[in-house]
Amino acid sequence: MHTSSAKNIEITLPDGSVREVAHGSTGYDVAASISPRLAKEALVVRVDGELRDLSAPISADASIEILTFKDDAGKEVFWHSTSHLMAQAVREVFPNVKLAIGPPIQEGFYYDFEAEKPFSPEDLLKIEKAMAKIVAEKAQYTREEMSREEVIKWYESVGETYKLDLMENTILDETVSVYSQSRFKDLCRGPHIPNTGMIKAFNLTSSSGAYWRGDEKNAMLQRIYGVSFPKKSMLDEFLERMEQAKKRDHRVLGKRLELFTTSEDVGPGLILWLPKGAVVRNEIENFWRAEHLANDYELVFSPHVAHIELWDKSGHTDFYRDGMFPPMELDNHTYQLKPMNCPFHIAMYKAKRHSYREFPLRWAELGTVYRYERPGVLHGLMRVRGFTQDDAHHFVTPESMEQELVWILKFCLHILKSFGFVDFEVCLSTKPEKAIGEDVDWEAAENGLRRALELSNLPFTVDEGGGAFYGPKIDLIIKDAIGRKWQCSTVQFDFSLPERFNLTYIDSSGEQKRPMMIHRALLGSIERFFGVLLEHYSGDFPLWLAPEQARILPITDKVNDYAATVVKRLKAAGVRCSLDDRSEKVGHKIREAELAKTPYMLIVGGREAENDQVSVRHRGEGDGDLGAMAVEDVVKKLALEIESKGLND
């Protein structure tokens, strides 16, 4: 952009309007010129796509976006600033701690410290009180540029070994930025909010151990997690949501409902599926297979290991080595457990010549992969070392690439909606700093993905630099029942693997051409998706997924034989059911079925036995009592509900 004049510059706002402001105006000045309310709520400014402090002068024509806490980037800056606030409070309460890092995370922030002992709940309360005093100061966050040499000398003088480690191994610029607030200074790229007084409400949620750089070979540090908001009401809502999340914890529900477990004898991050959990997983996979086959996919299978040369050729050993298990030596060959399915599908493609008439070629697999996750990040079903990825690869001509992307997005949304998710966010992730391929190819791929989103009428945000090393991607993010976001489906363009493996097809003129390749993970992984479903429904799965769909509860032993015939009739209709014929009071049986989250309880007494009926009770539907119904009608009702799966697309 050009500079309008020595005194004035033109800024373009997100709505396309243009206004003239004085040369050197700040983001805050721009916000104030728009509205007093925006100036009050403004946290950071985006100038030509780059986040800057509100106090930073703007010296040339630019596109400007004022960000508040409503914006994801605004939240991240707010939480990052609070991590600095917390670090100052920790240092003032515990002067001997050493500082490590303190980034924002998906919902909140953390900071790692080297401390003499773990932080207790009482310690966190002391730190919160110190934070409140700094908030009351309304201390400004101030940026300062320092030379690399100055920063190293400063940290050497105060003995901040972890900051020195960052300077020696990670931050290699000759000039770096440092931020100060109140009596505290910290190495930081920024930007930050204007002052500590904007942090109206905060809570230090927990503390735990964490290895420096996530490596168990390094020192164990103490991590404090927290969250903050510009309004107390937002904190209250967050705490209520966290209380709900605690009740929905898939690890607790998985144990109580006997769905899955882990074993020290087997190893960390490796899931053992118990019979009830296996039923749910089987239903998920069966539905997945049926929908894929009905939509022109072909299913394939691939082995769990391969020669390491395959991973060398695909680029995984160069760009993904830290996430792979160590290789193994067998028969004078080096083998590698697969972290991904992609190279196997490539090898299948190369098994024969292909014509453009075969395209789009859609290959899908429920392929189990293995990734070395650090012990400190393993988390139930959400972060594991062995998981089944619902992988697919689409081979298309360049001319049909956009059309196929639109089709894939529609298919992904259909499947996710079938599981009860209706609220989505979409993100386009672009070229990362560490990537393979030419810039021109990346630009073409990103434009293709962008165009597909526009053709699909899907609003989206852009994550600059968030793509994989081999191509840009689209992420579909679902919201669960309590508003949490989960990244689920990924649609990824790949111009690298077809080139690396010299993939070709014969076009309509008989010439060899390079196919386009699209990666697609729909559920992400069966394990993680199962965990998300479990928490979304709090264990109350919809009928088609419930491990036990109905439980027959005889009131007296006299009707046990009749109750057994009801079980047979339901099972014959494909209903998963059981008979509780224990000599217990029916109220006790109902409570146990409720705790097991069984959707339907069919109560049988003498009257029901005489009339070929059951008294139907549905979990979670008013008082649950649906009255007496003929067994034939109950069979039809449940079979229809199971068959429909709630599909309303």
N, C-alpha and C positions, 0 to 999 in steps of 0.2 A: 504493500500500500504506500501511497505517497503522503507526504506531509502537506497539509492544506496551506499553512502559513507559519510564520515564526511564532505567532500568538495563539492561533486556534488550530484545532484538529477536529476531524469528523469521526464520530463513533457510530457504529451500526449495532442496534439492539437486536435481541432474538426475534422480535416481531418484524424485522426488516426496516424499521424506521431509522432515520439518520438524524443525529443532532450534533451541533457544533459546541465544543467546550474549549476552555483555555488550555494551551499547551502546558503539560505538566500536571494536569488535573489527576486526581486519584480515583480509585474505584469508589471510595466513599463519596467523593464529590459527585460522581455520576449517579450514585444511588440517591443522594439527597436531591439532585435535580429532577429525579423521576417522582419520588414521593417521600415524605417524612417517615412513613411507616417502613418503607423499604430500607431507608438509611438506618433505622433502628434495628431491623432484623438482619441486615447484611453481615455476612461472615467472611466472605472471600470473593475475589473477582476472577473471572476467566477472560483473559486477553488473547485473542487469536488462538484459542484452544489451550492456552497455558495458564495454570492457576497461579495467582499472585496475591500478596497481601493487599488488603484494601488501601493501605497507606502508600503503596508503591506508585510513583508518578507514571503517567501514560504520555509518551513523548511523540507518538505518531498515530496516524489514522489506524483504527483497529475495530474488530468486532468484539463487543463487550457483553458479558453475561454476569449479572450480579447474583450470587448464590446465597441462599439462606439455609436454615436447618431442614427445609422441605426437600432440598436437593441432596442426592447421595454424596456428591463431592463435598457439599457443605457439611454434612454430618461427619465425614471422615476428618475434615480439618478441625471441626469442633472437638471431636474425640482425641485427635492427636494433640491439640492444645491442652486438653485436660490431662493427658498423660504427662506432659511437662509440668503441669500444676501439681500432680500427684508426686512426681519425682522430687520436686522441691520440698513438698511436705514430708516425704520420707527422709530426705536428707536432713531436714531440720529436727525431726523426731529421733532419727537414728544417724548421727553424724558420721559414723564409721562405714556406712554402706558404700559400695562401689556401683557405679551406673553402667548398665549394659545398653539395651534398646527399649523403646517404648512406642510401638506403632498403633494406629487404629486397626480395629478388626471389624468383622461384619456387623456387630452390634456392640460397640463400646471400644475399649482399649485395654492394653496391658503395659506394664513396664517390668523389666527384669533387673534384679539387683543381686550383687554378692553381699550376703548378710551373715552375721554370726550364727543365727538360728532362724528357723522358719517363722514367718509372721503369724501371730495368733489372731483370733477374732478381736481380742482386746486391743492388739496393735493396730488393726484396721480402723477401729473407732478413734484411736489417738490420731492417726493419719488424717482421717476425715475432718476432725476438729481443726487440725493445722491447715488443711485445704480451705476450710471455711474462712479462716482469717485472711488467707491470701486472696480469696475471692473478694472479700470486703475491701481490700486495698484497690481494687480495680486496676491492677498493675498492667501496663501495656506490654504486649509482645513486640520486641524490637529486633530487627535483623541487622547483623553485622557481617561484613566480609573480612575474612582473615586468610593470610597465606598458609599454605600447608605446613611450612616450617614453624610458624607461630603457634598453630594448633597443637602440633606434636610437642613443642616445648611446654606449652601450657598443661597438657595432660600428663606429661612426664613429671612436672613439678607437683602435681596433686595426686599422682599415683593412680590415675584412672586407666587400669590395664586393658579393660575391654574397649574403651574408646580408642586407645592406641592400636589395638588389634584391628579395629575398623579402619583406621587411618593407614595402617600398613598393608592390609590385605583386601580391602573393599573400596574405600573412598580414596581414589588415586589422583583427584584433581589438584592442580597447583593452588587454586583458590577455593575455599569452602565457606559455607555460611554457618553462622552461629546465632542462636536466638536467646534472648534474655527476657526474663520477667521477674519483677520484684528483686529478690536477692539470689537469683538462680540463672545460670547460663548453661546451654547445652548445644552440642553439635547437632545440626539439623538442616535439612534441605528446605523445610517449610512447604507451603506458607502456613500462617497461623491466624487465628481470630484476632480482633483488635485488642481486647483486654480480658483479664480474668473475671471481671464483674459480669460478663455475659453468661458465665457458667452458674446458672441459678440453682440447679439441683444435680446432685451426683450421689453415687453409691458405689462403694468398693465391694464387689459381689463375692470374691473368693480369692484365695491364694493357693499356690501349689509350687512344686519343684519343676524346674525346666533346665535342660542342658543348654549350655552356651552353643549357639548356632545349631541347636537341635541334634547334636552329636553326643551320644552317650560316652564317648571317649573324652569329652571336655568336662569342665567344671560344672557342678550342679548349682544353679542359681535359684533365687526365690522370685516367683512371678506373682504380681498382684493384678487381678482383673478388676475393671470398673466400667461404669457407664455414666453418662452425664447428659443433661438436657437444658435448654434455655427456659423451661417452665417446669414447676413442681408437678403440675398435673400430668405431664408427659412421663415423669419418673414414676408416679403412682401407677399409671397405665402399664409401664414396663414391668414393674414389680409384680403386678397382678398377672401379667402374661407369663412371667418367669415362674410364678407359682403354678400356673396351669401347665407350663412346660415340664415342671418337676413331676407333676402327677402323670404326665403323658410319657415320661422317659421310657424309651423303647427297651432299654436294658432291664429296667424294673418289670415292665409289663411282660417282656419276653420270658423272664424267669417265672413270674407268677402264673402266666398262662401256659407255661411249659411249651414254648415255641422253639427256642434255640438255646444253646449253651456254648461255653468254651471250656477248655481243659488245659491245665499246665502240662499234662503229659503229652498233649498234642502240640501245643505251642501257641504263643500269642498271636492274635489277629487271624486265627483260623476257626471258622464257624462250624459247629456241629448242629445240624438241623434235627430237632426232635419230631416225632410223628405228627403232632398238631401243626407245627410250623411247616413241615414238609407238605402238608395238605394245602396250606395257603400258597406256598411257593409253587406247587404243582399247578394250581389254578391260574396263577399269574402267568406261568410259562405256557400253559395250554392255550390260554386266551391270546398270548403274544404270537404263538405259532399259527393259530387259526387265522388271525387277522393278517399276518404276513402272507400266508399262502393265498388268502382271498384277495390280496392286492398285488399279485404278480411277483412276489419275492420267491426266490429259490433258497432252500435251507442247505447249509453246508456244515461240515465238521472239520476240525483241525486238531493236530496233536498238541501236547503240552510243552514239548521241548523241540529245539531245532539246533542245527550247527550254528555256532556263534557267527560264522561268516554271513549268515542271513541277516543278522542284526547289524553287522558291520555295514552291509550293503544298504540296508534301509535307513541307516543313520542313527539308530537307537543307541548303539554303544557310544557314539560321540555325544549325543544330546540328552540321553536319558539314563546314563550309566548309574547314577546315584539311586535311581528308582528300581534297579534290577537286582535280583539275587545273584550271588557269586556264581560264575560258570562252573561246570563240572567236567572232568576229563574221563572219557570212556572210549575204549577201542581206538586209541590214538587220535581221537577227535575231541574238540571242545564243544560241549553242548550248553545251551542257555534255556532256562525256564522262560516261557513267553510272558512278557509284560503287556503285550497287545496281540491282537489277532491279524492286524493288517498285512504283514508280510506273507502270511499263509494264504490269504485270499489272492494276493498278487501271484504267488506260485501257482495257484489253481488257474488263474487267468492265463498264465503263460503255457499251460498244458496243451493248448491248441490255438489255432488261428481263429480270429473273430472278424465278423462282418458287421457293418453299420446296421444291418437288418436285425441283429440280435439286440440292439440297444433300445431302451435302457436295460442294462444288465443289473439286476438287483439281487445281491447275495447277502444273506443274513445268517447269523450264528449266535447261539447262546454259548459263548466260549469262556471257559474259566482261565483267568490270567493270574499272574503272581507278581506282586510288587513289594519291594522292601521298604516298608514304612517304618520310621523310627519308633521305638517303644513309647516315647512320650506323646506321640500323636494318635496312637491307636485308640479307637473309641467305638465300642459296641459293634454294630453293623455298619456304622457310618464311615469308619476308617479301618480297613482290614488289610491283610496281606495276601489273601486268596479270595477272589471274587469272580462271579460270572457276569461278564459284560454282554449286554444285548447289542451286539455289533452288527453293522451292515455296511456294505460298500457298493456304491452305485458307479457303474462305468457308463459314460455317456459321450456323445459327440459334442464338440464345442458349441455347435448351433443349438443343441437342446438342453444345455446346462442350466439356464435360467428356469426353463419350464420344469425341469426335474427338481430343482430346488424348491420351487413353489409347491410341487406335488408332495415333496418330503415334509415340508412344514405343515401342510394340511393333514397328512397322515399322523405326524407326531401329536398335533393338537387333538385329533380324534381319539387316539389311544389314551392320552393323559386325561381327557374329559371322561373317558369310560371308567376311570378309577376314581372319579369324583372331584377332580381338580378343575376349577373353572376360572380362576384368577391367575393371569400370567403376566410376566414381564419378559421382554426380549432384548438381548444385548448382542451387538456386533463387535467382535474383538479383532483388532488389526495387528499388523506385523510387530512382533516383539524385538527386543534389542538383539537377542541371540536367535538367529534364524538362518535358514538355508534358502537358496533361490534368488533370482534377480528381482530388482525393484519393480520392473515393468510387469512381471508375472504376478507379484503381490498386488499391485494396483488393479490389474485386470480381475483377479480373484475377489478382491474386496468390493469392487464395483458390481461384480456378478451377484454376490451375496446381498449387497445393499439393494440392488434392483429387485431381487426375489422378495425381499421384505416389503418393498414398496408395492409390488404387484399383489402381494398377499394382504395388503392393507393392515400390516402389523406395525404399530408404533414401536420404535426401538431407540435405545441409547447406544453410544459408542464407547467401548473400552479401548482407548489408544494403547497399543503395545500388549494387549491381553491375549493375542492369538498363540497357537502352538508353533513350534519351531518350523513345522513344515507347511503351514498354511493358516489363513484367517478362518474364523468360525462364527457361527450363530449359536447362542445359548438361549434355551427356553427355561425360564425361572418360574417355578410354581409357588403359590402361597398356600399354606396349610390352614387348618381350621382356626388357629389362633394368630394368623397373620405373619408367621415366619416364612422366610424365603428359602427355597431350595433349588439350586441349579440342577436341572434334570437332563433334558434332551440337549444334545450337541450335534450340530450339522457343520461339518468341517470340509473345506475345500483343500485339495492336495494336488499341487502341480509337481511335487518333488518325486514321489514314489514312481509314477509312470515314467519319469525321465530316468531315474536311477536304475530301474529294472527294464528299461527299453520296451515298454508296452506299446503295442500297435494294434490297429484294426484296418480292414480294407474298406475304403469309402466307396461312394456310389460310382466313382470314375475308375475304380480298380487300383487306386493308389494307397500306399501305407500311410496312416496318420496316427497321431498320438491321441489316445482317449483322455477325457477328463475323468477324474476320480473324486468321489465325494464320500467322506466318512460320515457315519451316522450312528450315534448311540442314543437310543430313545429313552429307556428308563435309567440309563447311566450304568448301574449294576443292579442285579437282582437283590443283593444284600442291602445296599444302601436304600434302594427304593422300598424294600420291605420295611426297613426301619422308619422311613418317612411315612409310609402308609399306616404303620402301627401307631405312630404318634399323632398323625392326622385324625384317625378315627378313635384314638385313645383305647385301642383294643376292640372296639365295637365295629368289627368289619361288616361291610354290607353282606347280605345273605349269601351271595354267590361266592364270596371269599371266606366266609366263616368256617373254621375247621370243624365245628359241630354246629349244624344248622337248626336242629331241633332236638329236644330231650323230652321223652315221654315219662310222665310222673304219675304212676298209679297211687290212688289215695289209700287203698287197702290191698293186702295180699290176694284177696278174692278176685281182683280184676287183672292180676298179673298176666294171665294167659291171653286175655283180650288185648292188653297193652302190647304184648309181644307181636300179635298179628298186625297192630298199627305200625310197629317198627318195620315189619316186613314189607308192608304196602308202601311206606315212605321210601324205603331203600330201593324198592323196585322202580320207583319214579325218579331215582337219582338223588334223593335227599340224604345228606349225611346226618344220621341221627343215632341216638342211644337210648337205652332203657334204664332208668334208675328204679330198680325193684327192691331196694333196701327197705327194711321194716323201720322207716323213719317217718316222722310227721311230714306232711306234704309242704308245710310252710318252710321247714328246714331244707327240703329238696329244692324248693323254689329259690331260696336265698343262695344255695350253692350253685345253681344254674345261672343265676344273675351274676355271681362273682366270676364264673367261668365265661361270662359274656356270650352266652348262648342266645341267639336271636329269638327263637320260639320255644316256649314251654307248653306242652300239650298234656293237660291234666285229665286223668281218667278216673271216674268213680262209677258206682253202680248204675246210675241213670245213663251216663255216657255209653257204658257197655251195652245196655239194653237197646239204645237207639242208634248204635253204630256211629257215635259222635266222640268228639274230644272237646274239652274246654280250652280255648286258645288264649295264651298269654304272650304278648310281644314285648320284648325288652325295650324300654325307653320310649314307649308310645303311650303318653298320658299315664293312667294308672296301670296300663299294660293288659287289662282284661278286655278281650275282644269277644267274649261270650262263647256259647256252644256252637260248634259247626260240625256238619257231617264230615266223616273222614275223607270221603271222596272229594269234597269241596276243599278241604285243607290240602290234600295232595295236589290238586290243580293249582291252588293259590301259591303254594311254595314252589312248585315246578315252574310256574309262569314267572315268578319273581326271580328265580335263579337263572332261567333262560334269558330274560331281558337284560340282566346285568346293569340295569339302570341306564342303558344307552338311549340318549335322546338327541343325538346329533341330527 
